[in-house]
Amino acid sequence: MFRRYLSSTARNWNSAVTTTNDIVIIGGGPAGLSLASAIKTSPILKDLKCTLIEGNKLIDSLESYYNNPPEYIDKRVVSITPTSMDFLKKIGGWDYVKHDRIETYDNIHTYDSISGAKMEFDSPELATMIENINIQSMLYQNIKRANNESTENELILLDNTKVIKIEEDPHSEWPILELSNGNKIKTRLLIGCDGYNSPVRKFAQIESRGWSYNRWGNVATCKYRDNEIRLSTGWQRFLTTGTLALLPLPNNWCSLVWSVPPEISNILNKLNDEQFKFMINAAAKLSEGELKYLYQIADNDSDKLIDEIKWRLEIFNNKPTNNSEDYPLEIEFIVPNSRAKFPLKLSNADSYIEDRIALVGDAAHTTNPLAGQGLNMGQADVKSLVETLEKSYMRGLDIGSKIALEPYWSDRYLPNHVMLGIVDKIHKIYSTDFTPIVWARSFGVNVLNNVPFIKDFMVQQISHKD
Ligand SMILES: Cc1cc2nc3c(=O)[nH]c(=O)nc-3n(C[C@H](O)[C@H](O)[C@H](O)COP(=O)(O)OP(=O)(O)OC[C@H]3O[C@@H](n4cnc5c(N)ncnc54)[C@H](O)[C@@H]3O)c2cc1C
């Protein structure tokens, strides 16, 4: 009978001894907290002895966000699909979401900086913009609620605690984790939700393949120029240097993700918020040639930058051929200290499982954010892994064994691989100004934009709607 495989706590948690768990999750990011919440709310898995370990000081910031949310929306914001939202609702997290800080939007307008070719994706509730910390905070509150209702094991959440070493127990072959607080934990199943540099993946000696895009994703929280119309449109301009995305937040706020090569990122980082704001407005409208010139001004003579941009935008806005509705409103304010940059890369682990190991979210795969899919892929991993664990548990299998984990790997590897490939191709197709490719992509986009059933299919893929 399976239960005899299940562990019990050997001794007091705080003493420097080895305790034994059924499941240990490393990482309190969106993937780790979703997994913990899904396990704790699963009627089948909820009583397993489970610990989540996070290296950063997470709990205080999640409590503070929940009880006293900051004035401005955070710089780390993601677009989640209806499928991810349904999953968060199913595992109970959505009960604790800060509704006034999310924005559901119905369309994305994309446009090409060279040919001007446009594509519009419209569908009711296409996706929802939400702060990463809003997701983490709701999941944490949900875990607390589930713990309060627990009759057996509570899920233990250790924050401000780094996993500094993982080794294999020579007798049981189970992983033993050494923590920064001096304690050790042995576990039947170790799940790495520990991000791109995953220590769990390294311990399991699973190769991760991919490449850097040689791009930085520059993010900021911005406010559009005041306008009565409620905006729930996402804008994405494909520049040959990378994409400029302005995604809607409540009350005319928006989230910027601007991918640029390192040399441009360095120039942008030297600008103050006012200059940076003008550069965003320029990048949303002006030609590639003008932008190249403006980067030079920004680098060498930044005092002149704002006047240069104002002058060029005035000419652009007054051209009768330019319809203001074809472009996002101009940015009027950038939230202080909301600017940050992240390296963009593609990676996919050769396997998401090993004996006693599973990888989830960015620990397993990372993608270019241009299609807003990274976190959504992680949510799909969590759903699949929990279903796999439930089935193996019901069948009396050892949930840490590779054979029990196999369905998770076979369910998730191919869809993730396909999505990584699609996003990579989009990045490559739009990163060139080579005329035949510009012509082909513009022709293709114009055709697609006018063929409803193909567009419907693409919307379905973006939003994962059934
Ligand atoms: C600019 C940008 C925009 C994006 N936009 C979108 C979007 O619109 N939609 C979307 O779906 N995705 C988007 N993504 C991707 C998304 O942000 C990530 O896929 C997601 O946050 C990954 O979550 P995770 O929990 O897997 O990993 P992480 O958030 O990286 O969490 C890993 C956690 O593990 C912890 N950890 C690591 N090592 C240890 C250790 N040794 N001990 C203890 N703890 C440890 C870390 O502290 C961290 O908290 C975007 C990404 C970027 C960079």
The ligand as a MOL file (V3000), in Angstrom:
LIG
                    3D

  0  0  0     0  0            999 V3000
M  V30 BEGIN CTAB
M  V30 COUNTS 53 58 0 0 0
M  V30 BEGIN ATOM
M  V30 1 C 10.1910 41.4090 -19.5800 0
M  V30 2 C 9.3900 40.1540 -19.3860 0
M  V30 3 C 8.0290 40.1490 -19.6980 0
M  V30 4 C 7.2790 38.9800 -19.5540 0
M  V30 5 N 5.9560 38.9780 -19.8930 0
M  V30 6 C 5.2390 37.8410 -19.8020 0
M  V30 7 C 3.8500 37.8060 -20.1630 0
M  V30 8 O 3.2690 38.8130 -20.5760 0
M  V30 9 N 3.1800 36.6180 -20.0390 0
M  V30 10 C 3.7780 35.4840 -19.5950 0
M  V30 11 O 3.1150 34.4380 -19.5360 0
M  V30 12 N 5.0890 35.4870 -19.2350 0
M  V30 13 C 5.8270 36.6320 -19.3230 0
M  V30 14 N 7.1380 36.6320 -18.9450 0
M  V30 15 C 7.7390 35.4090 -18.4040 0
M  V30 16 C 7.4070 35.2260 -16.9110 0
M  V30 17 O 7.7240 36.4080 -16.1950 0
M  V30 18 C 8.1920 34.0370 -16.3660 0
M  V30 19 O 7.9710 32.9210 -17.1950 0
M  V30 20 C 7.7440 33.6790 -14.9500 0
M  V30 21 O 7.8300 34.7750 -14.0820 0
M  V30 22 C 8.6140 32.5400 -14.4120 0
M  V30 23 O 8.1110 32.1330 -13.1590 0
M  V30 24 P 8.8080 30.9320 -12.3640 0
M  V30 25 O 8.0720 30.8230 -11.0750 0
M  V30 26 O 8.9460 29.7310 -13.2310 0
M  V30 27 O 10.3190 31.4230 -12.1100 0
M  V30 28 P 10.8650 32.6660 -11.2640 0
M  V30 29 O 9.8720 33.7540 -11.2120 0
M  V30 30 O 12.2240 32.9450 -11.8220 0
M  V30 31 O 11.0000 32.0960 -9.7770 0
M  V30 32 C 12.0860 31.2930 -9.3670 0
M  V30 33 C 12.2110 31.4170 -7.8540 0
M  V30 34 O 13.1510 30.4490 -7.3770 0
M  V30 35 C 13.8960 31.0250 -6.3320 0
M  V30 36 N 15.1850 30.3090 -6.2130 0
M  V30 37 C 16.1130 30.1170 -7.1840 0
M  V30 38 N 17.1770 29.4410 -6.6810 0
M  V30 39 C 16.9070 29.2020 -5.3640 0
M  V30 40 C 17.6230 28.5620 -4.3120 0
M  V30 41 N 18.8420 28.0330 -4.5020 0
M  V30 42 N 17.0440 28.4990 -3.0880 0
M  V30 43 C 15.7990 29.0260 -2.8710 0
M  V30 44 N 15.0790 29.6510 -3.8360 0
M  V30 45 C 15.6320 29.7410 -5.0580 0
M  V30 46 C 14.0940 32.4810 -6.7880 0
M  V30 47 O 14.3880 33.3330 -5.7010 0
M  V30 48 C 12.7420 32.7980 -7.4380 0
M  V30 49 O 11.8300 33.3780 -6.5270 0
M  V30 50 C 7.9090 37.7930 -19.0840 0
M  V30 51 C 9.2670 37.7960 -18.7500 0
M  V30 52 C 10.0060 38.9650 -18.9060 0
M  V30 53 C 11.4800 38.9580 -18.5560 0
M  V30 END ATOM
M  V30 BEGIN BOND
M  V30 1 1 1 2
M  V30 2 1 2 3
M  V30 3 2 2 52
M  V30 4 2 3 4
M  V30 5 1 4 5
M  V30 6 1 4 50
M  V30 7 2 5 6
M  V30 8 1 6 7
M  V30 9 1 6 13
M  V30 10 2 7 8
M  V30 11 1 7 9
M  V30 12 1 9 10
M  V30 13 2 10 11
M  V30 14 1 10 12
M  V30 15 2 12 13
M  V30 16 1 13 14
M  V30 17 1 14 15
M  V30 18 1 14 50
M  V30 19 1 15 16
M  V30 20 1 16 17
M  V30 21 1 16 18
M  V30 22 1 18 19
M  V30 23 1 18 20
M  V30 24 1 20 21
M  V30 25 1 20 22
M  V30 26 1 22 23
M  V30 27 1 23 24
M  V30 28 2 24 25
M  V30 29 1 24 26
M  V30 30 1 24 27
M  V30 31 1 27 28
M  V30 32 2 28 29
M  V30 33 1 28 30
M  V30 34 1 28 31
M  V30 35 1 31 32
M  V30 36 1 32 33
M  V30 37 1 33 34
M  V30 38 1 33 48
M  V30 39 1 34 35
M  V30 40 1 35 36
M  V30 41 1 35 46
M  V30 42 1 36 37
M  V30 43 1 36 45
M  V30 44 2 37 38
M  V30 45 1 38 39
M  V30 46 1 39 40
M  V30 47 2 39 45
M  V30 48 1 40 41
M  V30 49 2 40 42
M  V30 50 1 42 43
M  V30 51 2 43 44
M  V30 52 1 44 45
M  V30 53 1 46 47
M  V30 54 1 46 48
M  V30 55 1 48 49
M  V30 56 2 50 51
M  V30 57 1 51 52
M  V30 58 1 52 53
M  V30 END BOND
M  V30 END CTAB
M  END
